[in-house]
Amino acid sequence: MKPIVRLLFVLLLLGTPLLWLGGDEVETAVHAGTTTRRINVPFTTAVEPDIPAAERGILWFGEVGPTTQSYADVRIIYNNEKLHVVFHIIDRFLYYDPTPTAGEMPNWDAATLYLNLNGNSGSTPTSSSYRFIGQLDALNSNQQDQRPGYDFAYVGNGSGWTQTALDFETAVGTQTTTGLNNQQDDAGWNITFRVPWSSLGLSGPPAEGTVWGLGLTMHDEDGTAHEDRNWPEGLSSTAPSTWGEMHFGLPSYTPPSGVVGSSTVTIRHGENGAVVPDGHVGGATNCGG
């Protein structure tokens, strides 16, 4: 009987802390805070058409799918005259409206740029909120930067958007050899927005360190299906608080203390007999391209 008594004693000893808990549940999940999407936008002294692509800030969203899914990387930079935003879109089928209207713009291949000069705050668009939309067009029928009917501007009115005649430019290009408005495979298209500071009520670019609200929508029409993709993911077109952030200028970096480098190590193929083969990183829309 003695071994049984000892076993009961051990079980009682181990179970006592559970009794002290009084049956209350213990919270073990870690709740991650909401992450605000932000892009840092560099300044350049260059002007179009000589603004270097490699110097632009970049973000991306969406995904490449068989038909309805599309992907965009968006590159942003600013100079003394304008804000420059370029959507590079991977899209299998390209569709545009031959007779565009403002209300129908989002129903075709198009892109929308949202700006809020007061940051990503507010439950409705105000007079400091702007919306710019541009659509794909037939290219050869319109001189670039002069696309009547294919781009529109809006300003916030406290509850929604009011169409307005603001000065800005859009330019488009395609990666297609099969034409538009058909079910023949294409590689994608791009659209550039150029927004003068004067159209936003400014005499020049914002001071370095300024943060604006930024939202982006990629409208994708594929003939049999339509999809909108947003950055950030939870964007509501009429709620600037759901947008991301655009920070003017590059952030400073302070290296951590206590790290002292005494030498430099070079890792390179052939260096001291090392074998370091390069890996292919892609760069084409077709596998193996």
N, C-alpha and C positions, 0 to 999 in steps of 0.2 A: 504493500500500500504506500510505502514511503515514496517511491518514484512517482506515483500518481499525484501525491500531495505536492511534491516539488514542481511537477508540471503545471498543476493548477495555480500555484503561486506565481510562476513565471508568466503565465497567460494573464493573470490578474494585474501583475506589475506592468506589462506591456499595454494593456487595455486601459489603464487608469488615465493617461493623457487624453485618450479619445473621449472619456466621460467628462473631463474638464472642459472640452470644447462645447459641450452642451448641445451637440448636434448641429451647430451652425456650419454653413458652407464656407469653405475657404476659397477666396478668389485667387486663381492661379494664372488667368489669362492676362497677357500684356496688351493693352490697348494702344496702338500707335496713333500719334497725333496726325491731324490732317496736314498734308504736305502741300505747300503753295508752289506751283510751277513758276519758274523764273528763268528768263534769259538775259544775259549780260550782252549789251549791244555796243560794239566798238565804234569809235569815231574815225573818220577819214577826211583828209583834205582833198582827195580826188573827186572828180565829178564824172557823171556819165558821159560817154560810154566807157570810161577808163577806171571804174571802181573795181578793185581786185576782188575776185570771188573768194580767194583764200583768206581774206581778212574779216569776213563777215561772221557774226555769231550764228549758230545753227541750233535748231530743235527739230524734232521729227515726231510724227504720230500716224496712226492708222496701221494697216497691214496689207501685204500683197496677197491677194486671193485669186481663185480661178476666174471669177467674173465680177461679183459685186463689191469685193473688198479692194480698196485703194490705199495708197501710202503716199505721204508727202514729207519731204524735208524742206524746212523753211529757213531761209538765210536773211539776216537783217543787219543793216549798217546805216549810219547816218552821217551827213556832212553839214556844212553851214547852210545849205539851201533846203534839203529835203530829208525825209525818212524813206528808206528804200527797203521794201519787203518782197522777197521772191519765193513763190511756191514752186517746188520741183515735184511733180506728181507722177507716180507710176500708176497707169490706168490702162486696162486692156482695150476697152471700147470708148471712143471719143464721140460725144454728141453735143451739138450746139443748136440754138434756136435761130433759124434764118430770119424770123421777124420778132426780135426780142421786145419785151416790155419789162418795166421795173418789177411788177408783181410776179412775173414768171422766171426771173433770173435764177433763183435758187433751185429750180426744177431741172436744170441742165448741168453740164460740166462747168462749174464756176467756183470761185473762192471768195470768202468774206473776211475782212480785216476789221476788228473792233479795237478802238482806243478809248481809254478813259484817263483824262489828264489829272484826275484826283486819285489815281491808284485803283487797285481792285477793291473798291468799296462802293456801297450803295445798293439799294434794292431795285432801283429803276434807273434808266438812262437820263442824265441831266444835260444841260447845255454844254457841259464839259465832256460829253460822251459822243463818239463818232463811229459811224459804220460805213465801210466802203466795200462794194461788191463789184466783181468783174467776171465776165463770162468768156468762155472760149468762143472764137468766131471763125469765119471761113478763111481767115488769114489774107488771102490774095485780094479779097474784096474791100479791105479796109487798110489804110495806111496806119502803121503802128503808132501808138500814142495819140491817134485821132480816131477813136472807135465810137462814133455816135450810136447810142442805144445799147452798148455792150458794157457800160459801167455806170454806176450810180452812187451817190453819197447821201448820207442821212445824218441828222443830229438829234440828240435826245431831247424830249419835250416834257420830262417828268413822269411819264407813264409808258412811253414807247418811243417810236422813231418817226421823224418827219423828214420826208425827202427834201433835199436842198441842193442848190447849184454851187458846189464847192469845186475849186480848181484842184484837180489831181490827175494823174496819168496812169494808164495800164498798158502793158504790152504783153503779147502772148506769143508762144511758139509751140510747135508740136514735134513729137518723135513718131511720125507715121509715114508709111509709104503706100497706104491703102485708102487714104481719104477719110472723111468724117461721116458721121451719121450712118454707119453700117456695122455689121457684125464681123468685120475683118479685124484681125489682131493688130493692135497698135502697141507702142511702148510707153506712151504717156504724153504729158504736156507741161508747160510752165507758164506762170503769169507773174508779172512784176507790178507792184504798186509803188508809185512815187508820189508822196504827199508833201507838198510845200509847207513849211512852218507857218507861213502867212494864212493858209487855209484853216489852221487850228488856232488862229488868233494870236500867234507868237511872232516876234520880230527876228527870231533866230532859234537855234537848237536849245533844248533845256540844259540847265547846268549839269555838269557831270555829277553823278550820284542820284539824280532825280529818278523816281520810280513811277511809272504809269501802269494802268491796267491794260492788259493785252489779251485779246481773244482771237481765235482763228477757226474758221470752218471750211472744210473741203466738201463741196457738193459734187456728187458723182452720179451721173445718169448713164445707164448702160443699155437703153433701149427697151429692156423688159423689166428692169428693177432700178430703184433709186435709193441712195444711201447718203447720209451726212455724217462726217467725222469731225469731231471737235478737239481743240486744244485750248484749255485743259479738258479732261474727260467729262467733267460735270458742268461744262459751260451752259448757261442759259443766256440767250441773246439779249434779254431785257433785264438781267441782273448782273451788273458789273462786279458784285462781290463774288461771283462764281468764276471770274476770269483769272488768268495768270498775271504775272508781273513782268514788265520790261524795265530793266535797270540800264540807264544810260552810262556808258563807260565800263571799263573792266575793273573787277574788284582787285584790291591790293592783297598781297600774300605775305604773311609773316612766317618764316620757317620756324619750326618748333625748337625750343631751347634744349641744350644738352646733347645735340647731335653734332659730332665733330668728324668731318671727313679727313682722313690722313692720306688717302691715295685715290687714284682713279682706276677703275677696272673697265677695260674695253672688251666687249663681247662681240666678235665679228667673225664671220666665216673665214677660215684660214689663218686667223690670228693665233699664234703659238700652237698651231696644229688643230685648233678647234673646228668642229664640223657643225655649222649652224645654217641649215638650209632655210631659205625663205619660204613662207606660206603664202598662197594666193589669197588675196583679200577681196576678189570680185571686182565690181566696177562696171558690170554689164547687166542688161535686163534678161539675158538668156544665159542659162548655165553653160559654162565653157567659153563665154564671150569675152 
